[in-house]
């Protein structure tokens, strides 16, 4: 099994925020997580995400998990 940092999951949080005219700070307040944690996710540095956080992000951005996450091709 490859190390976590070798994952191929790409996060499209920046695009979704821009499309909805929402800031990272606003989303963090609505979801109940820190801006730092969302920034780690947005910048593809996250090693994991809780389903409850993913659910809350999708609820606030009115999207599905597949809109937020993608599998990078190598």
TADACOR-V619158 format. One record per backbone hydrogen bond with DSSP energy under -1.0 kcal/mol. CO is the residue of the C=O (numbers start at 0). NH is the residue of the N-H. Records with the same first field share a line. If there is no record, write none. Layout:
BEGIN
CO = NH ; NH
END
This chain:
BEGIN
2 = 5
3 = 6
7 = 71
9 = 69
11 = 15
12 = 16
13 = 17
14 = 18
15 = 19
16 = 21
22 = 26
23 = 27
24 = 28
25 = 29
26 = 30
27 = 31 ; 32
33 = 37
34 = 38
35 = 39
36 = 40
37 = 41
38 = 42
39 = 44
40 = 43
49 = 53
50 = 54
51 = 55
52 = 56
53 = 57
54 = 58
55 = 59
56 = 60
57 = 62
63 = 66
64 = 68
67 = 11
69 = 9
END
